[in-house]
């Protein structure tokens, strides 16, 4: 209304002025020109306000409404900017407090942002390194290989800190957004040192215990060599002492084997292992271990399928699986060992028809000293380390342990090796269903 009144007033004033001088049309045109000039003035004021972010002008009518909307939009944008600035500030403060390094990576691995921990652990500098490819700054070969896609993306990679090789770092890359990645790096030096201390302690303690146990067992063996001459009341105590001494020796042997597998990240000498022949040897040992319990052990192995690996470690893993089946199944149980290809990968399967294992125990079976039934395991001489040894031995061969079990039906333990480890003495056919 105000704008209409303004326009009408200008036109009427122009017409009146023109009438007084005898040219009403010219006066009307002059009024129209004034109205257009007012609009042009508002356009100019709007342009200047938008260009210089100056205060929003005031006006009436359509222009007044437009300027009011612009003022409100600017006020809301200012509030939003302040809110976003506060969020960014809180994010930067919280990220600076993180003990772990965080690096936002853009296209082709360029560094977009990093927190203070990243500057401390990775040696990044801002703004100098922003835009640089992360592998140009962190040049460790293990990290570069992981960044390029080698290894397990979810597992991450361990490498030495760029500025202090005494620090051990663990890095993991998480993809987010459109072609963006988040690099998370943690200092795991203390944890690795504690693990090393634990391994050293276990190895040293085991070595120190071996000698006195050997002496004790030697005397017990001498005392029980002629059991008929022993007083009746000494026979059972000496038998129990002998059994527990042997059990302690087995525990020490297993602890030393586990410490060796955990402590040495290097691959031992690998050869082409005749697995079918190895399984026949393990079968004979299992039958001897069963003794009067009369377990039946059957081996079904592809005679032409061998495996590239370390024979000592493979023997330990396979023997532990078969030995566990003998120890933890009822007398007379059937234990079936199968060796062949499954989906192109070498697979060893040890199956029994024993009591089976409840599902809640399966995730923890490979933990050290974990027992489903502790009293029964100790009574049969178990050490609680067998499956832990199996797990570590398989990990050193890039293999995995899969466990299937059902209470009252039995259990199946599968060692799945990578296809690249396959060795053949002749053409190998796909194994029957395992």
C-alpha positions in Angstrom: 0.0 0.0 0.0 2.8 2.4 0.9 4.6 1.7 -2.3 1.3 2.3 -4.3 0.7 5.5 -2.5 4.2 6.6 -3.2 3.9 5.9 -6.9 0.5 7.5 -7.2 1.7 10.5 -5.3 4.7 11.0 -7.7 2.5 10.6 -10.7 -0.1 13.0 -9.4 2.5 15.6 -8.4 4.1 15.4 -11.8 0.8 15.8 -13.5 -0.2 18.7 -11.3 3.1 20.4 -11.9 2.8 19.9 -15.7 -0.8 21.3 -15.7 0.4 24.4 -13.9 2.9 25.0 -16.7 0.5 23.9 -19.4 2.1 20.5 -20.1 0.2 17.8 -18.1 1.7 14.9 -20.2 5.2 16.0 -19.6 4.5 16.4 -15.9 3.1 12.9 -15.7 6.2 11.6 -17.5 8.4 13.4 -15.0 6.4 11.8 -12.1 6.9 8.4 -13.7 10.6 9.0 -14.1 10.8 9.9 -10.4 9.0 6.6 -9.5 11.5 4.6 -11.7 14.4 6.5 -10.1 13.2 5.5 -6.7 13.2 1.8 -7.7 16.7 2.2 -9.2 17.9 3.8 -6.0 16.7 0.8 -4.0 18.3 -1.6 -6.5 21.6 0.2 -6.0 21.3 0.2 -2.2 20.6 -3.6 -2.3 23.6 -4.2 -4.5 25.9 -2.2 -2.3 24.6 -4.0 0.8 25.1 -7.4 -0.7 28.6 -6.6 -2.0 30.0 -5.0 1.1 28.0 -6.9 3.7 27.0 -3.5 5.1 23.9 -2.7 7.1 20.6 -3.5 5.4 18.9 -0.3 4.3 15.3 0.5 5.1 12.5 1.2 2.7 8.7 0.8 2.2 6.5 -1.4 0.2 7.9 -4.3 -1.7 11.5 -3.1 -1.1 10.8 -2.7 2.6 9.6 -6.3 2.7 12.7 -7.5 0.7 15.1 -5.6 3.0 13.4 -7.0 6.1 13.7 -10.5 4.8 17.4 -9.9 4.0 18.0 -8.5 7.5 16.4 -11.6 9.0 18.3 -14.0 6.8 21.6 -12.2 7.7 20.7 -12.4 11.4 19.9 -16.1 11.2 23.1 -16.7 9.2 25.1 -14.8 11.9 23.6 -17.0 14.6 24.2 -20.1 12.6 27.9 -19.1 12.0 28.4 -18.5 15.6 26.8 -21.8 16.5 29.0 -23.6 14.0 32.1 -21.8 15.2 31.3 -22.9 18.7 30.8 -26.5 17.5 34.1 -26.4 15.6 35.9 -24.9 18.6 34.5 -27.6 20.9 35.5 -30.3 18.4 39.0 -28.9 18.1 39.3 -28.7 21.9 38.0 -32.3 22.3 40.1 -33.7 19.5 43.1 -31.9 21.1 42.4 -33.8 24.3 42.4 -37.2 22.6 45.4 -39.3 23.3 45.1 -40.9 19.9 46.0 -39.3 16.6 43.2 -38.5 14.2 43.8 -37.3 10.6 41.1 -36.5 8.0 42.2 -37.5 4.5 40.6 -36.2 1.3 41.0 -37.4 -2.3 44.1 -39.5 -3.0 45.1 -39.4 0.7 45.7 -35.7 1.0 45.7 -34.4 4.6 42.7 -32.1 5.3 43.0 -31.8 9.1 44.8 -33.4 12.0 44.7 -33.1 15.8 47.6 -32.4 18.2 48.2 -36.0 18.9 48.8 -36.6 15.2 51.4 -33.8 15.2 53.1 -35.5 18.2 53.0 -39.1 17.1 53.3 -38.7 13.3 55.3 -35.6 13.1 52.7 -33.7 11.1 52.9 -29.9 11.0 50.0 -27.5 10.2 49.5 -25.7 8.0 52.7 -26.9 6.3 51.5 -30.5 5.7 47.9 -29.8 4.8 47.2 -31.0 1.3 50.2 -33.3 1.4 49.6 -37.0 0.7 49.9 -38.9 4.0 52.4 -41.4 2.6 54.7 -38.5 1.7 54.8 -37.6 5.4 54.6 -41.0 7.0 57.1 -43.0 4.9 57.2 -46.3 6.8 57.0 -49.3 4.3 54.5 -51.2 6.5 52.2 -48.2 6.7 52.6 -47.4 3.0 51.6 -51.0 2.1 48.6 -50.9 4.4 47.5 -47.6 2.9 47.7 -48.9 -0.6 45.4 -51.8 0.3 47.6 -54.6 1.5 46.6 -56.7 4.5 43.4 -56.6 6.5 41.9 -53.1 6.4 39.9 -53.7 9.6 42.9 -55.1 11.6 45.1 -52.1 10.9 48.9 -52.1 10.8 51.7 -51.6 13.3 54.8 -49.5 12.6 57.5 -47.4 14.3 56.8 -43.7 14.9 58.5 -41.5 12.2 60.3 -39.3 14.7 61.0 -41.9 17.4 61.5 -45.5 16.4 61.2 -46.6 20.1 57.5 -45.9 19.8 55.2 -48.6 18.3 52.1 -47.2 16.6 48.9 -48.9 15.5 47.0 -47.3 12.6 43.6 -48.0 11.1 41.8 -46.3 8.2 38.1 -45.8 8.2 36.2 -44.7 5.1 33.4 -42.2 5.4 31.6 -39.7 3.2 32.4 -39.5 -0.5 35.9 -40.6 -1.1 37.1 -39.5 2.4 39.0 -41.4 5.0 39.8 -41.0 8.7 43.2 -42.2 9.9 43.3 -43.2 13.6 46.7 -43.9 15.2 47.3 -45.2 18.7 50.5 -45.5 20.7 50.7 -49.2 21.8 54.3 -49.2 23.0 53.4 -49.8 26.6 51.1 -52.7 25.8 53.8 -54.3 23.6 56.4 -53.9 26.3 54.1 -55.5 28.8 53.5 -58.4 26.4 57.2 -58.8 25.9 57.8 -58.8 29.7 55.1 -61.5 30.1 56.5 -63.7 27.4 60.0 -63.3 28.8 58.8 -64.2 32.3 56.9 -67.3 31.0 59.9 -68.4 29.0 62.4 -67.9 31.8 60.2 -69.4 34.5 59.5 -72.4 32.3 63.2 -73.0 31.6 64.0 -72.6 35.3 61.2 -75.1 36.3 62.3 -77.7 33.8 65.5 -78.7 35.6 64.0 -79.4 39.1 61.0 -81.2 37.5 63.3 -83.4 35.6 65.2 -84.2 38.8 62.0 -84.9 40.7 60.6 -87.1 37.9 63.9 -89.0 37.7 63.8 -89.9 41.4 60.1 -90.8 41.1 60.8 -93.0 38.1 63.5 -94.8 40.2 61.3 -95.2 43.2 58.4 -96.7 41.1 60.6 -98.9 38.9 60.1 -101.8 41.2 56.6 -101.1 42.5 56.4 -104.6 44.0 58.9 -103.8 46.7 57.2 -100.6 47.8 54.9 -100.5 50.8 51.3 -100.5 49.8 50.6 -97.1 51.4 53.3 -95.4 49.2 52.2 -96.7 45.8 49.3 -94.5 45.2 51.0 -91.3 46.5 54.0 -92.0 44.2 51.7 -92.7 41.2 49.9 -89.4 41.8 53.2 -87.5 42.1 54.4 -89.1 38.9 51.2 -88.1 37.0 51.3 -84.5 38.3 55.0 -84.2 37.5 54.4 -85.3 33.9 51.4 -82.9 33.7 53.6 -80.0 34.8 56.2 -81.0 32.3 53.6 -80.9 29.5 52.4 -77.5 30.7 55.9 -76.2 30.6 56.5 -77.6 27.1 53.2 -76.0 25.9 54.1 -72.7 27.6 57.5 -72.6 25.9 55.9 -73.5 22.5 53.3 -70.7 23.0 55.9 -68.2 24.0 58.0 -69.1 21.0 55.0 -68.7 18.7 54.0 -65.4 20.2 57.5 -63.9 20.6 59.0 -64.6 17.2 57.1 -62.7 14.4 59.5 -64.1 11.8 58.6 -67.1 9.7 60.7 -70.1 10.5 62.1 -72.1 7.6 59.3 -73.3 5.4 59.3 -76.5 3.4 56.8 -78.6 1.4 55.2 -80.6 4.3 53.9 -84.1 3.5 50.7 -83.7 5.5 49.2 -87.1 4.8 52.3 -88.8 6.2 52.3 -86.4 9.2 48.7 -87.2 9.9 49.5 -91.0 10.0 52.2 -90.3 12.6 49.8 -88.2 14.7 47.2 -91.0 14.4 49.7 -93.5 15.9 50.5 -91.1 18.7 46.7 -90.6 19.4 46.1 -94.3 19.6 49.0 -94.6 22.1 47.5 -91.7 24.1 44.1 -93.3 24.2 45.5 -96.6 25.5 42.8 -98.6 27.2 40.1 -96.0 26.4 40.0 -97.6 22.9 39.3 -94.5 20.8 39.0 -95.1 17.1 41.0 -92.7 14.9 40.4 -92.7 11.2 42.4 -90.6 8.7 41.1 -89.7 5.3 43.7 -87.7 3.5 44.4 -86.8 -0.2 47.8 -88.4 -0.6 48.8 -85.9 -3.3 48.0 -82.8 -1.3 51.0 -81.3 0.6 51.3 -77.9 2.3 53.9 -75.1 2.3 54.8 -74.3 5.9 56.9 -75.0 9.0 56.5 -78.7 9.8 57.3 -78.4 13.5 54.5 -75.8 14.0 52.1 -77.7 11.8 52.7 -80.9 13.7 52.1 -79.1 17.0 48.8 -77.6 15.8 47.5 -80.9 14.3 48.6 -83.0 17.2 47.0 -80.7 19.7 43.7 -80.9 17.8 43.7 -84.7 17.6 45.0 -85.0 21.2 42.2 -82.8 22.5 39.7 -85.0 20.7 41.2 -88.0 22.5 41.3 -86.4 25.9 37.8 -84.7 25.8 35.6 -87.5 24.3 34.2 -90.5 26.0 35.9 -93.9 25.8 35.4 -95.7 22.4 34.6 -92.5 20.6 35.2 -92.2 16.8 37.7 -89.4 15.8 37.8 -88.7 12.1 40.6 -86.6 10.5 40.1 -85.3 7.0 42.6 -83.6 4.8 41.8 -82.2 1.4 40.7 -79.2 -0.7 37.6 -77.3 0.1 36.6 -74.4 -2.2 40.2 -74.4 -3.5 41.8 -74.1 0.0 43.6 -76.8 1.9 41.5 -77.8 5.0 42.2 -80.1 7.9 39.1 -81.2 9.8 39.1 -83.1 13.1 35.7 -84.4 13.9 34.5 -86.4 16.9 31.2 -87.8 18.1 31.7 -86.8 21.8 29.7 -84.8 24.2 30.0 -81.5 22.2 30.5 -78.0 23.5 27.8 -75.4 24.3 27.7 -72.4 22.0 28.6 -69.9 24.8 32.0 -71.5 25.2 33.1 -71.5 21.6 34.4 -67.9 21.3 36.7 -68.5 24.3 38.1 -72.0 23.5 41.4 -70.7 22.2 42.1 -68.6 25.3 45.0 -69.7 27.5 43.9 -72.1 30.3 40.2 -71.8 29.4 38.4 -75.0 30.1 34.7 -75.9 29.5 34.9 -78.4 32.4 38.0 -77.7 34.5 37.8 -80.7 36.8 37.4 -83.2 33.9 40.2 -81.5 31.9 42.7 -81.7 34.8 41.7 -85.3 35.5 42.6 -86.2 31.9 45.9 -84.3 31.9 44.9 -81.3 29.8 47.1 -78.2 30.0 44.5 -75.7 28.8 47.0 -74.3 26.2 46.4 -76.7 23.3 44.0 -74.5 21.3 46.0 -71.4 22.0 49.0 -73.1 20.4 46.8 -74.1 17.5 45.5 -70.6 17.0 49.0 -69.0 17.0 50.6 -71.7 14.8 47.8 -71.2 12.2 48.1 -67.4 12.4 51.8 -67.8 11.4 50.6 -69.7 8.3 47.9 -67.1 7.5 45.3 -69.8 8.3 42.3 -69.7 10.6 40.6 -72.1 13.1 36.9 -72.7 12.7 34.9 -74.5 15.4 31.5 -76.1 15.1 30.0 -78.0 18.0 26.6 -79.2 19.2 25.9 -80.7 22.6 25.2 -84.4 22.5 26.3 -84.6 18.8 30.1 -83.8 18.7 32.5 -81.2 17.5 34.5 -80.3 14.3 37.7 -78.3 14.3 38.7 -77.0 10.9 42.1 -75.5 10.0 41.6 -73.5 6.8 44.8 -72.6 4.9 45.2 -70.1 2.0 45.1 -71.5 -1.5 48.6 -70.2 -2.1 50.0 -72.7 0.5 48.8 -75.7 -1.6 51.6 -78.0 -2.9 51.0 -81.0 -5.1 53.1 -84.0 -6.0 50.8 -84.6 -8.9 47.3 -83.4 -10.0 45.1 -82.8 -7.0 41.4 -83.4 -7.2 38.8 -81.6 -5.1 38.3 -83.4 -1.8 35.1 -84.9 -0.9 32.7 -83.1 1.3 34.4 -82.3 4.6 
